[in-house]
């Protein structure tokens, strides 16, 4: 599609990374497939078509693809239940609300771009919501939210990121099978770096002396040094000794390599498969991104760690994004309430003030006490 190609050129010129362009492309592909099914050209799409697409994507099922190893084998959709260890629900058969909202945003910006260029319809089929009275019923203690969003953008529930409890993390860490995997997980859970950011570290980016590791940030593409735990560098040294002489060790070579020969730079999908295998032994379904949530939660709950420092470590552009990690988990709230009841059950000290360096006979005269 020439229209999509021009739009991607605009995204690339605006500095959007390849991952963002891919997610935008998937959203456009869903829309074009819908238009092809109803036999409507993209320039002829109306608000009615956009409304029907928004209805379909909310109730329709995601396409199921056969496994590449058995393309002729019929796909059997098994019922998915909440994981007993993590309490997380696996990806469902329908599109998530976040995916639907992202798709609406992409399509609205796609048509807005072509409206400005004069190559699209006269009216954007994905309009903004109807304007309301400015700041109506606004709580002065809350920040001002954007006044207008997409008309067909669904409301999303406020999500609290899940963090891995310490005892569960220890069990998961014990099931890792190599020093490389232990080093990766230790870095993820201590630096809060994204999975792709850590996998892109070069050999020269690790500084054990200063306990720093240099990553390239996902959004800004800026290089940033992140402090890591000492045990992460211990596992890193053990891993480097294991592959010594087998993998290139130049300063501009990748830090992480596969363990099977021929050695290749470790990719995200290979690292994810490693973590899935460890999860299978534990019976859990934690993700690599949950390690970042765990690091953020540990930092934000530390009373000696300013929230602005946590924001810098995580690379958040807005402080409000970092503040979601200050919300306690149900387990922490339960522990705090149980400790409160325990303190209430303890005997209270006497209300009578203890003499602080004063003579007893002087206090008796002052308070009018008499010896019985």
KETOR-250242 format. One record per residue: z, x, y of N, C-alpha, C, O in turn; residue in three letters. Coordinates in steps of 0.05 Angstrom, whole numbers, m for minus. Layout:
N
npz_npx_npy_capz_capx_capy_cpz_cpx_cpy_opz_opx_opy_rest
Z_X_Y_Z_X_Y_Z_X_Y_Z_X_Y_ALA
...
***
This chain:
372
npz_npx_npy_capz_capx_capy_cpz_cpx_cpy_opz_opx_opy_rest
0_17_m24_0_0_0_0_18_25_18_34_29_UNK
m20_13_42_m22_29_66_0_23_85_10_40_99_UNK
8_m3_86_30_m11_105_56_3_97_71_12_115_UNK
62_5_72_86_18_63_85_48_68_104_61_75_UNK
61_60_63_58_88_67_63_96_97_75_116_102_UNK
52_80_115_57_86_144_86_83_150_97_99_166_UNK
100_64_138_128_60_143_144_84_133_164_93_145_UNK
137_95_109_150_118_99_146_143_116_163_160_118_UNK
122_145_127_117_167_146_136_165_170_146_186_179_UNK
141_141_179_160_138_201_188_145_193_202_158_208_UNK
196_138_169_223_145_159_225_175_156_246_187_163_UNK
205_188_146_206_217_143_207_231_170_221_250_173_UNK
192_221_189_193_232_216_220_229_229_228_245_246_UNK
234_207_222_261_203_233_283_219_219_306_217_225_UNK
275_235_199_294_252_186_309_240_163_330_250_155_UNK
299_217_152_312_204_130_307_220_104_285_228_99_UNK
328_226_89_325_242_64_309_227_43_303_203_46_UNK
301_242_23_284_230_2_299_208_m13_286_189_m22_UNK
325_210_m16_340_189_m30_339_163_m14_337_141_m26_UNK
341_165_12_339_141_29_311_128_27_308_104_25_UNK
290_145_28_263_135_26_259_121_m1_244_101_m3_UNK
271_132_m22_268_119_m49_281_92_m49_270_73_m60_UNK
306_90_m38_319_64_m38_304_43_m22_303_20_m29_UNK
292_52_1_276_34_17_251_26_1_242_3_3_UNK
240_44_m14_216_38_m29_222_17_m51_205_0_m57_UNK
245_19_m64_252_0_m84_256_m28_m72_248_m48_m85_UNK
268_m29_m48_271_m55_m35_244_m67_m28_239_m91_m32_UNK
225_m51_m18_198_m60_m11_183_m69_m37_168_m88_m36_UNK
188_m55_m58_174_m62_m83_182_m90_m93_165_m105_m103_UNK
208_m96_m91_217_m123_m99_203_m144_m82_195_m165_m92_UNK
200_m139_m56_188_m159_m38_158_m162_m44_148_m184_m45_UNK
144_m140_m48_116_m141_m54_110_m154_m81_90_m169_m84_UNK
127_m149_m100_123_m163_m126_127_m193_m123_112_m208_m136_UNK
145_m201_m106_149_m230_m101_124_m241_m88_115_m263_m95_UNK
113_m227_m68_90_m236_m54_66_m237_m73_49_m256_m71_UNK
63_m218_m90_41_m218_m109_43_m242_m128_23_m254_m136_UNK
68_m249_m136_72_m272_m154_64_m299_m141_53_m316_m154_UNK
70_m301_m115_63_m326_m101_36_m325_m87_28_m344_m74_UNK
23_m302_m90_m4_m298_m79_m5_m302_m49_m20_m318_m38_UNK
12_m287_m35_14_m287_m6_12_m259_4_26_m241_m6_UNK
m6_m254_23_m8_m227_35_16_m221_52_29_m239_63_UNK
23_m196_54_48_m189_68_46_m195_98_66_m201_111_UNK
21_m195_109_18_m202_138_21_m232_142_26_m241_165_UNK
18_m248_121_19_m277_123_46_m288_115_49_m313_114_UNK
65_m271_110_92_m281_102_105_m295_125_103_m286_148_UNK
119_m317_119_133_m333_139_163_m333_133_172_m322_113_UNK
177_m346_150_206_m349_146_212_m365_120_232_m359_107_UNK
195_m384_113_199_m399_89_197_m380_64_212_m382_46_UNK
177_m362_65_174_m343_43_198_m324_41_208_m318_19_UNK
208_m315_64_231_m298_64_256_m312_54_272_m301_40_UNK
258_m338_61_281_m354_51_279_m357_21_300_m354_7_UNK
255_m363_10_253_m366_m19_258_m340_m33_269_m339_m55_UNK
249_m318_m21_255_m291_m33_285_m286_m34_295_m276_m54_UNK
299_m293_m13_328_m289_m12_342_m306_m32_362_m298_m44_UNK
332_m330_m37_343_m347_m57_338_m336_m85_356_m336_m102_UNK
314_m326_m89_307_m316_m116_323_m291_m123_333_m288_m145_UNK
326_m273_m104_340_m248_m110_369_m252_m115_382_m235_m128_UNK
380_m274_m105_409_m280_m110_414_m293_m137_436_m291_m147_UNK
394_m307_m147_398_m321_m173_382_m309_m196_387_m315_m219_UNK
362_m293_m189_345_m281_m210_359_m258_m224_377_m245_m213_UNK
349_m251_m247_360_m229_m263_343_m204_m258_320_m205_m251_UNK
357_m181_m260_343_m156_m257_324_m151_m281_330_m159_m303_UNK
302_m138_m276_284_m132_m298_297_m112_m318_310_m93_m310_UNK
293_m117_m343_304_m101_m364_282_m83_m375_261_m92_m383_UNK
287_m57_m374_267_m38_m383_274_m27_m411_297_m22_m417_UNK
254_m24_m429_260_m12_m455_266_18_m452_258_31_m433_UNK
280_28_m471_287_56_m471_262_73_m476_245_65_m491_UNK
261_96_m462_236_112_m464_233_124_m492_210_131_m499_UNK
254_126_m507_252_137_m534_242_115_m554_230_122_m575_UNK
246_90_m548_237_68_m566_224_47_m548_236_25_m545_UNK
200_52_m537_188_32_m519_181_6_m533_179_m15_m520_UNK
176_7_m560_168_m18_m574_191_m34_m584_188_m56_m594_UNK
215_m23_m582_239_m36_m593_247_m58_m573_249_m53_m549_UNK
252_m83_m583_261_m104_m564_288_m98_m552_306_m88_m565_UNK
290_m105_m527_315_m100_m512_334_m123_m517_328_m146_m512_UNK
358_m116_m526_379_m136_m531_400_m133_m509_412_m112_m506_UNK
404_m155_m494_424_m155_m473_451_m163_m484_454_m185_m493_UNK
470_m144_m484_496_m150_m495_514_m160_m473_511_m153_m449_UNK
533_m178_m479_552_m187_m459_569_m164_m449_579_m148_m464_UNK
573_m164_m423_588_m142_m410_616_m152_m402_618_m173_m389_UNK
636_m137_m409_663_m145_m403_676_m124_m385_666_m102_m382_UNK
699_m132_m373_714_m113_m356_726_m91_m374_737_m97_m395_UNK
723_m67_m365_733_m44_m380_764_m45_m381_777_m49_m361_UNK
775_m42_m405_804_m44_m408_819_m21_m396_842_m23_m388_UNK
806_2_m393_820_26_m382_818_27_m352_838_31_m338_UNK
794_22_m341_790_24_m312_793_m2_m297_798_m2_m273_UNK
789_m24_m311_789_m50_m297_763_m55_m281_762_m74_m265_UNK
743_m39_m286_718_m41_m271_698_m58_m288_697_m56_m312_UNK
683_m74_m274_663_m90_m287_637_m74_m287_629_m63_m267_UNK
624_m71_m310_599_m56_m311_577_m70_m295_580_m94_m289_UNK
555_m57_m289_533_m70_m274_524_m95_m289_519_m95_m313_UNK
521_m117_m274_514_m142_m285_484_m146_m289_468_m128_m282_UNK
476_m169_m298_448_m175_m303_434_m183_m277_409_m183_m276_UNK
450_m191_m257_438_m199_m231_442_m178_m210_458_m160_m214_UNK
427_m180_m188_430_m161_m167_457_m164_m153_467_m186_m149_UNK
469_m141_m146_494_m141_m132_490_m150_m103_468_m148_m92_UNK
511_m159_m90_509_m168_m62_502_m145_m44_488_m149_m24_UNK
511_m121_m50_504_m98_m33_474_m92_m35_462_m85_m15_UNK
463_m96_m59_434_m91_m62_418_m112_m47_398_m106_m34_UNK
427_m137_m47_413_m159_m33_415_m154_m3_395_m158_11_UNK
438_m146_7_441_m141_36_424_m117_44_412_m118_65_UNK
423_m97_28_407_m73_34_377_m81_35_362_m72_52_UNK
369_m98_16_341_m106_15_333_m122_40_311_m118_51_UNK
351_m139_49_345_m154_73_343_m136_98_325_m140_114_UNK
360_m116_99_359_m98_122_333_m82_122_320_m78_143_UNK
324_m73_98_300_m57_96_276_m74_104_258_m64_119_UNK
274_m98_94_251_m115_100_250_m123_129_228_m124_141_UNK
273_m128_141_273_m134_170_264_m111_187_249_m114_206_UNK
273_m87_179_264_m63_195_234_m57_189_221_m47_207_UNK
225_m63_165_197_m58_158_179_m76_176_159_m66_187_UNK
185_m101_178_169_m119_195_173_m113_225_155_m117_240_UNK
197_m104_232_201_m97_260_184_m73_268_174_m72_290_UNK
181_m54_250_164_m31_255_135_m40_259_122_m31_278_UNK
125_m57_242_97_m65_244_93_m85_267_71_m86_278_UNK
114_m99_275_111_m115_300_108_m97_324_91_m103_341_UNK
123_m76_325_120_m57_348_93_m43_348_82_m38_369_UNK
83_m38_324_57_m24_322_34_m43_325_11_m35_328_UNK
39_m69_324_18_m89_326_1_m92_301_m21_m102_302_UNK
12_m84_278_m3_m86_253_8_m107_234_m1_m110_211_UNK
29_m122_243_42_m141_225_38_m169_236_22_m174_254_UNK
53_m189_225_52_m216_235_63_m218_263_75_m199_273_UNK
59_m241_276_69_m245_303_99_m249_304_112_m243_324_UNK
111_m259_282_139_m264_281_151_m251_256_139_m251_234_UNK
174_m239_259_187_m226_236_197_m247_217_213_m264_225_UNK
189_m247_192_198_m267_173_228_m264_165_239_m283_154_UNK
240_m242_172_268_m237_167_282_m235_194_288_m213_203_UNK
289_m258_206_300_m257_233_330_m251_233_342_m251_212_UNK
340_m247_257_369_m244_260_382_m271_260_369_m292_264_UNK
408_m272_254_422_m297_254_423_m308_283_419_m294_302_UNK
428_m334_284_429_m347_310_453_m336_326_474_m331_316_UNK
448_m332_352_468_m319_369_492_m338_373_488_m362_376_UNK
515_m326_372_540_m342_377_552_m334_404_542_m316_418_UNK
573_m348_411_586_m342_436_599_m314_433_612_m308_414_UNK
594_m297_453_602_m269_452_632_m267_448_648_m277_464_UNK
640_m253_427_668_m246_421_686_m271_419_709_m270_427_UNK
675_m292_408_691_m317_405_713_m312_385_708_m301_363_UNK
738_m320_392_761_m318_374_766_m289_365_774_m285_342_UNK
761_m271_383_764_m243_375_793_m234_379_806_m240_399_UNK
804_m222_358_831_m211_359_830_m185_374_816_m166_366_UNK
845_m182_396_844_m157_412_853_m133_397_848_m110_405_UNK
868_m137_374_877_m114_358_855_m104_340_858_m82_329_UNK
834_m119_336_812_m111_318_789_m99_334_786_m105_358_UNK
773_m83_321_750_m72_334_728_m93_336_728_m112_321_UNK
709_m90_355_687_m108_359_666_m104_338_655_m82_335_UNK
660_m125_323_640_m124_302_612_m130_315_611_m142_336_UNK
591_m121_302_564_m128_312_561_m158_313_569_m173_295_UNK
549_m168_335_548_m196_340_528_m211_323_532_m234_316_UNK
506_m198_316_485_m211_301_476_m195_277_472_m170_279_UNK
473_m208_255_463_m196_231_439_m211_221_430_m230_234_UNK
428_m203_198_405_m217_187_412_m246_180_434_m252_170_UNK
393_m264_184_397_m292_178_401_m296_148_417_m313_140_UNK
386_m281_132_388_m284_103_404_m262_90_400_m255_67_UNK
422_m250_105_439_m229_94_465_m241_84_479_m253_99_UNK
471_m238_58_495_m250_47_520_m235_56_519_m211_62_UNK
542_m250_58_567_m237_65_579_m223_41_578_m232_18_UNK
589_m199_46_599_m183_24_630_m182_25_641_m179_47_UNK
643_m184_2_672_m182_2_681_m153_9_666_m134_4_UNK
704_m151_21_715_m125_28_723_m111_3_741_m121_m12_UNK
711_m88_m3_717_m74_m27_736_m51_m22_734_m37_m2_UNK
755_m47_m40_774_m25_m39_765_m5_m60_764_m11_m84_UNK
758_19_m52_748_39_m72_769_44_m94_793_46_m88_UNK
759_47_m118_777_52_m140_781_82_m143_763_98_m142_UNK
806_89_m147_813_117_m152_825_120_m180_837_101_m190_UNK
820_143_m192_830_148_m219_859_156_m218_866_176_m205_UNK
877_141_m231_905_149_m232_909_176_m244_892_186_m260_UNK
930_189_m236_935_217_m244_936_220_m275_925_238_m286_UNK
951_201_m288_954_204_m317_927_199_m331_922_212_m351_UNK
911_181_m321_885_176_m333_866_199_m328_851_207_m345_UNK
868_211_m304_851_234_m297_857_257_m315_839_272_m324_UNK
883_262_m321_890_284_m339_878_280_m367_869_299_m379_UNK
879_255_m377_867_249_m403_837_254_m402_825_264_m421_UNK
824_245_m380_795_249_m378_788_278_m376_768_287_m388_UNK
804_293_m361_798_322_m357_801_337_m384_787_356_m389_UNK
820_328_m400_825_341_m426_802_337_m446_799_352_m465_UNK
785_317_m441_763_311_m459_737_324_m450_716_320_m463_UNK
737_340_m429_713_355_m421_710_378_m440_729_390_m449_UNK
685_384_m447_680_402_m469_673_431_m461_670_448_m479_UNK
671_437_m435_663_464_m428_676_471_m401_686_454_m387_UNK
677_498_m396_689_508_m371_672_499_m347_683_494_m326_UNK
645_497_m351_628_487_m329_636_459_m321_638_453_m298_UNK
639_441_m341_646_414_m335_674_412_m322_677_396_m304_UNK
693_428_m331_719_428_m319_718_438_m290_732_427_m272_UNK
701_458_m285_699_468_m258_686_447_m239_695_443_m217_UNK
665_433_m249_652_412_m233_672_390_m226_674_383_m203_UNK
686_380_m246_704_358_m241_727_367_m222_736_351_m205_UNK
737_391_m226_758_401_m209_749_403_m180_764_398_m161_UNK
724_412_m176_714_413_m149_709_386_m137_716_381_m114_UNK
698_367_m153_694_340_m142_719_327_m134_720_314_m113_UNK
741_330_m150_765_315_m144_783_329_m123_801_317_m113_UNK
777_354_m117_792_369_m96_778_371_m70_792_372_m49_UNK
751_371_m69_737_373_m44_728_346_m33_724_344_m9_UNK
725_326_m50_715_300_m41_685_301_m36_674_282_m24_UNK
671_322_m45_642_323_m40_627_303_m58_637_296_m80_UNK
605_294_m49_588_277_m65_577_293_m88_575_317_m88_UNK
568_278_m109_559_291_m133_535_309_m127_534_332_m136_UNK
515_298_m113_491_314_m107_497_337_m88_484_358_m90_UNK
517_334_m70_524_356_m52_535_380_m67_527_403_m61_UNK
552_375_m86_563_397_m102_543_410_m120_543_434_m124_UNK
525_394_m132_505_405_m150_484_422_m135_471_438_m148_UNK
482_418_m109_463_434_m93_475_460_m82_461_473_m66_UNK
499_467_m90_511_491_m79_498_516_m91_491_516_m114_UNK
493_536_m74_481_561_m82_503_580_m91_527_576_m87_UNK
494_602_m103_513_622_m113_530_634_m90_554_638_m93_UNK
517_638_m67_531_649_m44_549_629_m31_564_636_m13_UNK
547_603_m38_564_583_m25_592_582_m35_609_568_m23_UNK
599_596_m57_626_596_m68_641_620_m58_632_643_m61_UNK
663_616_m45_680_638_m34_708_636_m46_725_623_m34_UNK
713_648_m69_739_646_m81_761_658_m64_784_649_m65_UNK
755_679_m49_776_691_m32_788_672_m12_812_672_m8_UNK
771_656_1_780_637_21_784_609_9_792_591_23_UNK
778_606_m16_779_580_m30_762_559_m16_770_537_m11_UNK
737_567_m10_718_550_4_693_548_m12_685_568_m25_UNK
679_526_m10_653_522_m22_636_508_m2_644_488_11_UNK
611_517_2_593_508_23_574_488_11_559_494_m8_UNK
573_464_22_555_443_13_537_435_36_543_440_60_UNK
515_422_30_497_410_49_501_380_50_497_367_29_UNK
510_370_73_517_342_74_493_324_70_470_330_77_UNK
498_300_58_477_282_51_462_271_75_438_271_75_UNK
477_261_95_464_248_118_453_268_138_429_267_145_UNK
471_284_149_463_302_171_448_327_161_436_341_178_UNK
450_333_135_438_358_124_450_383_136_438_404_135_UNK
474_380_147_488_403_158_504_418_136_513_405_117_UNK
506_444_139_522_460_120_551_458_129_558_462_152_UNK
569_453_109_597_450_115_614_463_93_608_460_69_UNK
634_479_101_652_491_82_675_472_76_687_461_95_UNK
680_468_51_702_450_42_723_466_26_715_482_9_UNK
748_462_32_769_476_16_772_462_m11_770_438_m13_UNK
776_478_m31_780_468_m58_806_479_m70_818_497_m59_UNK
814_467_m92_839_475_m105_836_502_m119_814_508_m127_UNK
857_517_m122_855_543_m136_846_540_m165_831_558_m174_UNK
854_519_m179_846_517_m207_816_512_m210_805_519_m230_UNK
804_500_m189_775_496_m190_760_523_m191_741_527_m206_UNK
770_542_m176_757_569_m176_764_584_m201_748_602_m210_UNK
787_578_m214_793_591_m239_773_582_m261_763_598_m276_UNK
768_555_m262_748_545_m281_720_555_m274_704_560_m292_UNK
714_558_m248_688_569_m240_684_597_m250_663_605_m260_UNK
705_614_m248_703_641_m257_699_643_m287_684_660_m297_UNK
713_626_m302_710_626_m331_681_618_m338_669_629_m357_UNK
670_598_m323_643_589_m329_623_611_m322_604_616_m337_UNK
627_625_m299_609_647_m292_609_669_m312_589_682_m317_UNK
633_675_m323_634_696_m343_620_688_m368_609_705_m383_UNK
619_662_m374_605_652_m398_575_655_m396_562_661_m416_UNK
564_651_m372_535_653_m369_526_679_m356_503_682_m347_UNK
544_699_m355_538_725_m343_515_738_m359_516_741_m383_UNK
494_746_m344_470_758_m356_450_739_m367_429_747_m376_UNK
457_713_m368_438_693_m379_424_677_m357_401_669_m361_UNK
437_674_m334_425_659_m312_422_677_m288_438_695_m285_UNK
403_672_m271_400_688_m246_425_686_m229_437_664_m226_UNK
433_708_m218_458_710_m203_454_719_m174_472_731_m162_UNK
430_714_m163_425_721_m136_439_703_m116_447_681_m124_UNK
442_711_m91_457_694_m72_443_668_m66_456_648_m59_UNK
416_667_m70_402_642_m64_395_626_m90_380_607_m89_UNK
407_634_m112_403_619_m137_423_597_m140_445_599_m128_UNK
417_576_m155_436_554_m159_462_564_m172_462_583_m188_UNK
483_550_m166_509_557_m177_513_545_m205_526_556_m222_UNK
501_521_m209_506_506_m234_480_506_m251_458_501_m241_UNK
484_512_m276_462_514_m295_468_498_m320_492_492_m326_UNK
447_490_m335_452_477_m361_463_498_m381_460_522_m377_UNK
475_488_m401_487_505_m422_468_511_m444_472_531_m459_UNK
448_494_m448_429_499_m469_406_516_m459_397_514_m436_UNK
396_533_m477_373_550_m470_347_535_m475_345_519_m493_UNK
327_541_m458_328_558_m435_344_546_m412_342_522_m407_UNK
360_562_m398_377_552_m377_360_542_m353_341_555_m345_UNK
368_520_m343_354_507_m320_376_498_m300_398_493_m308_UNK
368_496_m275_388_485_m255_398_457_m264_382_441_m272_UNK
423_453_m261_436_428_m270_428_406_m250_431_409_m226_UNK
418_384_m260_410_361_m244_432_339_m244_451_341_m259_UNK
428_320_m226_448_298_m225_449_282_m251_471_276_m260_UNK
426_276_m262_426_260_m286_439_275_m310_453_262_m326_UNK
436_301_m312_449_316_m333_479_316_m329_494_314_m348_UNK
488_320_m304_517_319_m298_529_292_m303_551_289_m313_UNK
514_271_m297_523_244_m302_526_239_m332_545_226_m341_UNK
506_249_m347_508_245_m377_532_260_m388_545_249_m406_UNK
539_283_m377_563_297_m386_588_280_m381_606_279_m398_UNK
589_268_m357_613_252_m350_614_226_m367_636_217_m373_UNK
591_215_m374_590_191_m390_601_198_m418_615_181_m430_UNK
594_221_m429_604_229_m455_635_231_m455_648_223_m474_UNK
646_243_m434_675_245_m432_687_217_m429_709_212_m441_UNK
675_199_m415_685_172_m412_685_158_m439_703_142_m445_UNK
664_162_m455_662_149_m481_685_157_m499_694_140_m515_UNK
694_181_m498_717_190_m514_743_176_m505_761_171_m522_UNK
745_170_m480_769_157_m469_766_126_m470_786_112_m467_UNK
742_116_m472_738_87_m472_738_76_m443_744_53_m439_UNK
730_92_m424_730_84_m396_702_85_m385_683_93_m399_UNK
699_76_m361_672_75_m348_674_85_m319_661_74_m301_UNK
690_107_m315_691_119_m288_664_131_m282_649_140_m300_UNK
657_133_m256_632_145_m247_638_171_m232_661_176_m225_UNK
617_186_m228_621_211_m212_631_205_m184_646_221_m173_UNK
622_183_m173_630_176_m145_660_169_m144_672_171_m123_UNK
671_159_m167_700_153_m168_716_179_m164_739_177_m154_UNK
706_202_m171_720_227_m165_722_232_m135_742_242_m126_UNK
701_225_m120_703_227_m91_723_207_m80_738_214_m62_UNK
723_183_m91_744_163_m82_772_173_m88_790_170_m72_UNK
775_186_m111_802_196_m119_811_218_m100_834_218_m91_UNK
793_236_m93_800_257_m74_807_246_m46_826_254_m34_UNK
791_226_m37_796_214_m11_823_199_m11_838_200_8_UNK
829_185_m33_854_170_m35_878_189_m35_898_184_m22_UNK
876_211_m50_898_230_m50_903_243_m23_926_246_m14_UNK
881_249_m9_884_261_18_896_241_38_913_248_54_UNK
885_216_37_894_196_57_923_188_52_936_180_71_UNK
933_189_27_960_181_22_980_203_26_1004_199_24_UNK
971_227_33_989_249_38_999_246_67_983_247_86_UNK
1026_243_71_1036_239_99_1032_264_116_1032_261_141_UNK
1027_287_105_1023_311_121_994_316_127_987_337_138_UNK
976_298_120_947_301_124_938_281_145_938_257_140_UNK
930_290_169_920_271_189_894_258_179_878_270_166_UNK
891_232_187_868_217_178_842_228_189_821_226_177_UNK
844_241_213_820_253_224_811_277_208_787_283_206_UNK
830_292_196_823_314_178_809_304_153_791_316_142_UNK
819_281_143_807_269_119_779_260_126_760_264_109_UNK
774_250_149_747_242_158_729_266_158_706_264_150_UNK
739_288_168_722_313_169_715_322_141_692_330_136_UNK
734_322_123_729_331_96_709_314_82_691_324_68_UNK
711_288_85_693_269_72_666_267_86_646_258_73_UNK
664_276_110_638_275_125_631_247_134_607_241_136_UNK
651_231_140_645_204_150_639_204_180_652_219_195_UNK
619_189_188_613_188_216_632_170_232_636_174_256_UNK
644_151_218_663_132_231_690_134_218_692_137_194_UNK
711_133_235_738_134_224_745_109_208_762_111_190_UNK
733_87_215_739_62_201_731_64_171_744_51_154_UNK
710_80_165_703_84_138_724_99_123_729_93_99_UNK
737_118_135_758_134_123_783_117_119_798_122_100_UNK
788_99_137_813_84_137_815_65_113_837_55_107_UNK
793_59_99_795_42_76_811_55_54_822_42_36_UNK
813_82_54_828_96_33_858_95_39_874_104_22_UNK
867_86_62_895_83_67_907_58_54_931_54_53_UNK
890_40_44_899_16_31_911_23_3_897_35_m13_UNK
936_16_m2_948_24_m27_936_9_m51_927_m14_m47_UNK
937_21_m74_928_7_m98_950_m12_m108_973_m8_m101_UNK
943_m32_m124_964_m49_m135_986_m34_m150_1009_m41_m149_UNK
979_m13_m165_999_3_m179_1019_16_m160_1043_16_m166_UNK
1009_26_m138_1027_39_m118_1045_18_m105_1068_24_m101_UNK
1034_m5_m100_1051_m26_m87_1072_m35_m107_1095_m39_m99_UNK
1065_m38_m132_1085_m46_m152_1107_m25_m155_1131_m32_m156_UNK
1100_0_m155_1120_21_m157_1138_21_m132_1162_25_m135_UNK
1127_17_m109_1143_16_m84_1162_m7_m84_1185_m4_m76_UNK
1153_m31_m93_1171_m54_m94_1193_m51_m114_1216_m59_m109_UNK
1186_m40_m138_1207_m35_m158_1228_m16_m148_1251_m19_m152_UNK
1219_6_m133_1238_24_m122_1255_11_m100_1279_17_m97_UNK
1244_m8_m85_1259_m23_m65_1281_m39_m78_1304_m39_m69_UNK
1274_m53_m100_1295_m69_m114_1316_m52_m126_1340_m59_m128_UNK
1308_m28_m135_1328_m9_m146_1347_0_m125_1371_2_m130_UNK
1337_5_m101_1355_13_m79_1373_m9_m71_1396_m4_m63_UNK
1363_m34_m72_1380_m57_m64_1403_m61_m84_1424_m71_m77_UNK
1398_m53_m110_1418_m57_m130_1440_m36_m129_1461_m39_m141_UNK
1435_m14_m116_1455_8_m114_1478_0_m96_1473_m14_m76_UNK
1502_9_m102_1525_2_m85_1522_14_m57_1514_37_m54_UNK
1528_m3_m37_1525_6_m10_1550_21_0_1572_15_m10_UNK
1547_40_17_1571_54_28_1588_35_45_1578_15_55_UNK
1613_43_48_1632_26_64_1623_25_93_1613_45_104_UNK
1627_2_105_1619_m2_133_1638_12_153_1631_16_176_UNK
1662_19_143_1682_31_161_1673_60_168_1667_75_149_UNK
1671_67_193_1662_94_200_1681_115_191_1706_112_193_UNK
1670_136_181_1686_158_173_1695_175_197_1678_179_216_UNK
1719_185_198_1727_202_221_1711_228_221_1709_241_201_UNK
1701_234_244_1684_258_248_1699_278_264_1694_281_288_UNK
1719_292_252_1733_313_266_1756_303_284_1767_319_299_UNK
1762_277_283_1784_266_299_1810_264_282_1808_261_257_UNK
1833_267_294_1858_265_280_1863_236_274_1857_218_289_UNK
1875_231_250_1880_204_241_1899_189_259_1895_166_265_UNK
1920_202_269_1940_188_286_1927_181_313_1935_161_325_UNK
1908_197_323_1895_190_348_1877_165_344_1876_147_361_UNK
1864_163_321_1848_139_315_1865_114_312_1857_92_320_UNK
1889_118_300_1907_95_296_1916_85_323_1918_60_327_UNK
1922_102_342_1930_94_369_1907_80_383_1911_60_396_UNK
1883_91_380_1860_80_393_1853_52_383_1847_34_399_UNK
1854_48_357_1847_22_345_1871_4_340_1868_m18_329_UNK
1895_12_348_1919_m5_345_1928_m8_317_1939_m29_310_UNK
1924_11_300_1932_9_272_1962_15_270_1973_31_285_UNK
1974_2_251_2003_7_246_2006_12_216_1993_0_199_UNK
2024_31_210_2031_36_182_2047_14_171_2068_6_182_UNK
2038_2_149_2053_m20_136_2075_m9_118_2090_m25_106_UNK
***
